[in-house]
Amino acid sequence: MAVTSSPLPTLPAVPDPATERILAGGLLPELAYAFGGPFHFLLPEAFDANLRAMRDALDAAGVDGFVYFAKKANKAAVFVERAAAGGAGVDVASAPELREALGHGVRGEHLAVTGPAKDPALLHLAVQHGALIAVDSLDELDSLVAAALTGRARPARVLLRCLPGTQPHSRFGLDEHELDTALERCVRAGDSVRMEGFAFHLSGYALQPRADLAARLAELCLKARVQGLEASRISIGGGLPVSYTDADSWHTFLAGHHSRHYHAGKAFSTGDFYPYHSPVAGAAALAALLATRPAGRGEPLSEILRDAGVLLLLEPGRALLHQAGATVFRIQGVKERAGYRLLTVDGTSLSLSEQWFNSEYLPDPVLLPQEPDGPQGSYPASVGAATCLESDMLTWRKVDFRHRPRTGDLLVYPNTAGYQMDSNESPFHDLPLPPKVVVDRTDRPRPRWRLDRHFS
């Protein structure tokens, strides 16, 4: 029977017409039958739209820029293919990622290589293909110079990654002294190294510290040019937020959620959660960043970049994947508990990565019942995985479904393409990894689909 206790907090995902057409069109039950387990569906047209919006924001601000897709956000090949087709680059951090990008059409000079203490094989490939390397340490720079001086490699294209003053305990980047030393070594290296500028990455999503650091690095580019270095570009990394829900729903949720709303009384503090609503997100956040006045400056960042002749590099992952995919599970067991149900699905929380950071993926999953015309009511349920681990929960929160969940129904977690669907996936219990299904032309009465062509 339906439960009609006090209302549970909800967090509805922002509407997405393409996803809603997929949910309503009958394709998902067919795919669930075909694959016999959980799967992800991908919507590459959303990636294309997000990339266009980023470029429009740069153009509107009069800023020369170049966008790299941060591949770590999703392993699917289709997004690399769309980046290549759209003239964007790809940010990689391993030799397999680099080879994957090349194999799917990304030009070597459109690759950016990031990460700490890079493997020598990765550095070798990067130099051979003309990729731009964000140097994270002095010994890494020395290795690149030494390889070039032996005559076995092309000149290395490098950015010097800076340790942010606002995050002095980060393990990434060069501090002030190391940066000065690196510049001197780049000058001495001559034609062995092309020092093309600077890079940084900031945790969090605040715009002001990004604008402040970008302006400082624009000044450093001018100083480096005096030393004879190219220094014509800066990378501000990622950090453009995605808004998964509307403001009212988010603030209402934060004000009302309590441990009693979660299975087993699981307690989350507000700080445990990703900020599922942002007043400015994606391309709008980029536009706001370019309009921000760095501390002590009267002009916006866009003007500073133009005056310095600096090309702005971006490495967003999540922001390019907004509404670009979702994750589907089949319910294979239902238990009754006091006042709610406990659902077990045919997969694990390894395919919903937020759960593995002592957090919760909060956008409400959508129930696709086998009998959609059945009675409606209030049916709270939490969602567990098909493993032997007590903590393997996809949704600790008691979600209030309108239909009674039953074995065989589908659960769809929306907007999971960015860092959720495959960051932590593992064949635990020898379960196969969920396949990725690319859905093309969602505006057709019957969308076409294919399996993703991931190589590795």
C-alpha positions in Angstrom: 0.0 0.0 0.0 1.1 3.6 -0.5 2.8 5.4 2.4 1.4 8.9 3.2 3.7 10.1 6.0 5.3 13.5 6.2 6.7 14.8 2.9 10.2 13.7 2.0 12.7 16.2 0.5 13.0 16.0 -3.3 15.4 17.3 -5.8 14.0 17.2 -9.3 16.5 17.5 -12.2 16.1 20.5 -14.5 14.0 19.5 -17.5 15.8 18.3 -20.6 13.6 17.8 -23.7 16.0 15.3 -25.3 16.2 13.1 -22.2 12.4 13.3 -21.7 11.9 12.1 -25.3 14.1 9.1 -24.6 12.2 8.3 -21.4 8.8 8.5 -23.1 9.7 6.8 -26.4 10.0 3.2 -25.2 13.7 2.7 -26.2 15.0 2.1 -22.7 13.0 -1.1 -21.9 14.2 -2.5 -25.3 17.8 -1.7 -24.5 17.5 -3.1 -20.9 16.1 -6.3 -22.4 19.0 -6.4 -25.0 21.8 -5.9 -22.6 20.4 -7.7 -19.6 22.0 -5.3 -17.1 22.6 -1.7 -16.3 23.7 0.7 -19.1 24.4 4.3 -19.9 22.9 6.3 -22.7 24.8 9.2 -24.2 23.4 12.3 -26.0 26.3 13.7 -28.0 24.1 16.6 -29.4 24.2 18.1 -25.9 28.0 18.0 -26.0 27.9 19.9 -29.3 25.5 22.5 -27.9 27.6 23.0 -24.7 30.8 23.5 -26.8 29.0 26.0 -29.1 27.9 27.9 -26.0 31.4 28.1 -24.6 32.7 29.5 -27.9 29.8 32.0 -28.0 30.8 33.3 -24.6 34.4 33.8 -25.7 33.3 35.6 -28.9 30.8 37.8 -27.0 33.6 38.9 -24.6 36.0 39.5 -27.5 38.5 36.9 -26.1 40.6 34.6 -28.2 40.2 31.1 -26.7 40.5 27.4 -27.2 38.4 24.7 -25.5 39.8 21.3 -24.5 37.4 18.5 -23.3 38.8 17.1 -20.1 38.6 13.4 -21.0 38.8 12.2 -17.4 35.2 13.3 -17.0 33.9 10.5 -19.2 35.6 7.6 -21.0 33.2 7.4 -23.9 34.9 7.8 -27.4 31.9 9.7 -28.8 32.8 12.8 -26.9 36.3 12.7 -28.2 35.0 12.3 -31.7 32.6 15.3 -31.2 35.5 17.4 -29.9 37.6 16.5 -32.9 34.7 17.2 -35.3 34.0 20.5 -33.6 37.6 21.7 -33.7 38.1 21.4 -30.0 41.0 19.8 -28.1 41.2 17.1 -25.5 42.9 17.2 -22.2 44.5 13.9 -21.3 46.6 12.6 -18.4 47.8 9.1 -19.5 49.3 7.4 -22.5 46.1 5.4 -23.1 44.0 8.5 -23.0 46.4 10.2 -25.5 46.3 7.3 -27.9 42.5 7.1 -27.6 42.2 10.8 -28.5 44.6 10.4 -31.5 42.7 7.3 -32.6 39.4 9.2 -32.7 40.7 12.0 -34.8 42.1 14.7 -32.4 45.2 16.4 -33.9 48.3 16.1 -31.8 48.6 19.9 -31.5 45.1 20.0 -30.1 46.0 17.7 -27.1 46.8 19.1 -23.7 48.6 16.8 -21.3 48.1 17.4 -17.6 48.7 15.7 -14.3 51.6 15.3 -11.9 54.9 13.4 -12.4 54.0 12.2 -15.9 55.1 8.8 -17.1 58.1 9.0 -19.5 56.1 7.2 -22.2 53.4 9.8 -21.9 55.9 12.6 -22.2 57.5 11.0 -25.2 54.2 10.6 -27.0 53.2 14.1 -26.1 56.4 15.6 -27.5 56.3 13.5 -30.7 52.8 14.5 -31.5 53.2 18.2 -30.6 50.9 18.2 -27.6 50.9 21.0 -25.1 52.3 19.8 -21.8 51.4 21.4 -18.4 54.7 21.0 -16.6 54.1 20.3 -12.9 57.6 20.1 -11.5 61.2 21.1 -12.2 62.4 17.5 -12.7 59.7 17.1 -15.3 60.9 20.1 -17.2 64.5 18.8 -17.0 63.4 15.5 -18.5 61.8 17.3 -21.4 64.8 19.5 -22.0 67.2 16.5 -21.8 65.1 14.5 -24.3 65.0 17.3 -26.8 68.8 18.0 -26.5 69.6 14.4 -27.4 67.9 15.0 -30.8 65.4 12.2 -30.3 62.4 14.5 -30.0 60.8 17.7 -31.3 60.9 20.8 -29.2 58.6 20.4 -26.2 55.6 22.7 -26.1 55.0 23.5 -22.4 52.9 25.5 -20.0 54.3 26.1 -16.5 51.7 25.1 -14.0 51.5 27.5 -11.0 50.8 26.6 -7.4 47.8 28.9 -6.5 48.5 31.3 -3.6 45.0 30.7 -2.4 45.6 26.9 -2.2 49.2 26.7 -0.9 48.8 23.1 0.3 47.9 21.7 -3.1 50.3 19.0 -4.3 50.1 20.4 -7.9 52.1 23.2 -9.5 55.3 25.3 -9.1 55.7 27.7 -6.2 57.1 31.2 -6.8 60.7 30.2 -6.4 60.3 27.1 -8.6 58.5 29.2 -11.2 61.5 31.6 -11.4 63.8 28.7 -11.8 61.7 27.1 -14.5 61.7 30.3 -16.5 65.4 30.5 -16.3 65.8 26.9 -17.5 63.4 27.5 -20.4 65.5 30.5 -21.5 68.7 28.4 -21.3 67.0 25.5 -23.2 66.7 27.7 -26.3 64.9 25.9 -29.2 64.6 22.7 -27.2 61.5 24.0 -25.4 58.7 26.3 -26.5 57.4 27.9 -23.3 54.0 28.9 -24.4 52.6 30.3 -21.2 51.2 29.3 -17.8 48.5 27.1 -16.4 46.6 26.6 -13.1 43.7 24.7 -11.7 41.6 25.8 -8.7 39.4 23.6 -6.6 35.8 24.9 -6.1 33.8 27.2 -8.4 34.4 30.7 -7.1 35.0 33.2 -10.0 36.9 35.9 -8.2 40.0 33.9 -7.4 40.1 32.5 -10.9 39.9 36.0 -12.4 42.6 37.2 -9.9 45.0 34.4 -10.8 44.4 34.6 -14.6 45.2 38.3 -14.5 48.4 37.6 -12.6 49.5 35.0 -15.1 48.7 37.5 -18.0 51.2 39.8 -16.4 53.7 36.9 -16.0 53.3 36.3 -19.8 54.4 39.9 -20.5 57.5 39.5 -18.2 58.4 36.1 -19.8 58.3 37.6 -23.2 60.9 40.2 -22.1 63.1 37.1 -21.4 62.6 35.9 -25.0 60.0 33.3 -24.3 56.8 32.9 -26.4 54.4 33.1 -23.4 51.2 33.7 -25.4 48.6 31.7 -23.6 47.2 30.7 -20.2 45.1 27.7 -19.2 42.6 28.2 -16.4 41.7 24.5 -16.2 38.1 23.5 -15.5 35.9 24.5 -12.6 32.8 25.7 -14.5 29.8 24.4 -12.5 26.8 22.6 -13.7 23.3 23.3 -12.4 21.4 20.0 -11.9 18.3 21.5 -10.3 16.5 24.9 -9.8 17.3 27.3 -7.0 14.1 26.8 -5.0 14.4 23.0 -5.0 18.0 23.1 -3.9 17.6 25.6 -1.1 14.4 23.8 0.1 16.3 20.5 0.1 19.2 21.8 2.1 17.0 23.4 4.7 14.8 20.3 5.1 16.9 17.1 4.7 17.6 15.1 7.9 19.1 11.7 8.7 15.6 10.3 9.1 15.2 10.8 5.4 17.9 8.3 4.6 18.2 4.6 4.9 19.7 3.4 8.2 19.7 7.0 9.4 22.7 7.8 7.2 23.8 11.4 8.0 25.2 13.8 5.4 26.2 17.4 6.1 25.5 20.1 3.6 29.2 20.4 2.9 29.3 16.7 1.7 27.2 17.5 -1.4 28.2 18.8 -4.8 26.5 22.2 -5.3 23.6 20.9 -7.4 22.4 24.4 -8.1 24.5 27.2 -9.3 23.1 30.7 -10.2 25.6 30.8 -13.1 26.7 27.6 -14.8 28.4 26.3 -17.9 28.9 28.9 -20.5 27.2 31.6 -18.4 29.8 31.0 -15.7 32.5 31.5 -18.3 30.9 34.7 -19.4 30.7 35.9 -15.8 34.4 35.0 -15.2 35.4 37.1 -18.2 33.4 40.0 -17.0 34.9 39.8 -13.5 37.3 42.5 -12.4 40.4 41.1 -10.8 41.3 42.5 -7.4 43.0 45.9 -7.7 42.1 46.2 -11.4 39.5 48.5 -12.9 39.0 46.6 -16.1 37.4 43.1 -16.5 39.5 40.0 -17.2 38.4 39.9 -20.8 40.1 43.3 -21.4 43.2 42.3 -19.6 43.6 39.2 -21.7 43.0 41.2 -24.9 45.5 43.9 -24.0 48.1 41.3 -23.1 47.6 39.3 -26.4 46.9 36.2 -24.4 45.0 33.2 -25.7 42.7 31.7 -23.1 42.7 27.9 -22.7 39.8 26.1 -21.0 39.7 22.4 -19.9 36.1 21.8 -18.8 34.8 18.3 -18.4 31.5 18.4 -16.5 30.3 21.6 -18.1 30.7 20.1 -21.6 28.7 17.0 -20.5 25.7 18.7 -19.1 22.6 16.7 -20.1 24.8 14.5 -22.3 23.8 11.2 -20.8 22.0 9.2 -18.1 22.3 5.8 -16.3 19.7 3.1 -16.3 19.3 0.2 -13.8 16.7 -2.5 -13.6 15.1 -3.2 -10.2 15.6 -6.9 -9.4 14.4 -7.0 -5.8 12.1 -5.1 -3.4 12.0 -5.3 0.4 9.5 -3.7 2.7 10.9 -1.7 5.6 9.1 0.4 8.2 7.6 3.3 6.2 9.6 2.7 3.0 11.0 0.2 0.6 14.5 -1.0 -0.1 15.2 -1.6 -3.8 18.0 -3.6 -5.2 19.1 -2.9 -8.7 21.2 -4.9 -11.2 24.4 -2.9 -10.8 26.6 -1.1 -8.3 27.2 2.4 -7.0 30.6 2.1 -8.8 28.5 3.4 -11.7 27.3 6.4 -9.7 30.6 7.7 -8.5 29.4 10.4 -6.1 28.6 7.7 -3.6 32.2 6.8 -3.3 33.2 10.2 -2.0 31.1 10.0 1.2 28.4 11.9 -0.6 25.1 11.3 -2.5 24.1 11.8 -6.1 21.0 13.9 -5.3 19.0 14.5 -8.5 15.9 12.3 -8.2 16.0 9.1 -10.2 13.1 8.5 -12.5 11.0 5.3 -12.2 9.9 3.8 -15.5 7.2 1.3 -14.3 6.3 -1.7 -16.5 2.6 -0.8 -15.7 2.6 3.0 -16.1 -1.2 3.1 -15.8 -1.2 1.6 -12.4 -2.4 3.4 -9.2 -0.4 6.4 -8.1 0.5 7.5 -4.5 3.5 8.0 -2.3 6.0 5.2 -2.4 9.3 6.1 -0.6 12.3 3.9 -1.4 16.0 3.8 -1.1 18.2 2.0 -3.7 20.9 -0.5 -3.0 23.3 -2.4 -5.2 23.5 -6.1 -6.2 26.7 -6.7 -4.1 27.6 -8.1 -0.7 28.6 -4.7 0.7 26.3 -3.0 3.3 27.6 0.4 2.2 27.0 -0.2 -1.5 24.0 2.1 -1.9 23.1 4.0 -5.0 20.6 6.2 -3.1 20.6 6.3 0.7 17.9 9.0 0.5 14.3 7.8 0.6 12.9 8.9 -2.8 9.2 9.5 -3.0 8.1 7.7 -6.2 4.6 8.2 -7.6 4.2 4.6 -8.7 5.0 1.6 -6.5 8.4 0.2 -7.5 8.3 -3.4 -8.6 10.8 -6.0 -9.8 11.5 -5.4 -13.5 10.9 -1.6 -13.4 13.7 0.7 -14.6 15.4 3.4 -12.6 17.0 6.2 -14.6 19.5 8.5 -13.0 19.6 11.8 -15.0 22.5 13.8 -16.2 25.3 11.4 -15.1 27.7 11.9 -18.0 29.9 14.3 -16.1 32.2 12.3 -13.7 29.3 10.0 -12.5 28.8 7.1 -14.9 32.3 5.7 -15.2 34.9 7.4 -13.0 34.9 4.5 -10.5 33.4 1.7 -12.5 34.9 -1.7 -11.8 34.0 -5.3 -12.7 33.3 -6.1 -9.0 31.9 -9.6 -8.5 33.0 -10.2 -12.1 30.0 -8.1 -13.3 30.6 -6.6 -16.7 31.0 -2.9 -17.0 27.7 -1.3 -18.2 27.8 -0.6 -21.9 27.4 2.9 -23.3 24.8 3.5 -25.9 25.1 6.5 -28.2 21.6 7.9 -29.1 21.7 10.0 -32.3 19.1 12.4 -33.5 16.7 12.4 -30.5 14.4 14.6 -32.5 13.3 11.6 -34.6 10.2 9.7 -33.8 12.4 6.6 -33.3 15.9 7.6 -32.3 18.9 5.7 -33.7 21.4 4.1 -31.3 24.8 2.4 -31.5 27.4 1.2 -29.0 30.2 3.6 -28.2 33.5 2.9 -29.9 35.9 3.1 -27.0 39.2 1.4 -27.8 40.9 0.6 -24.5 
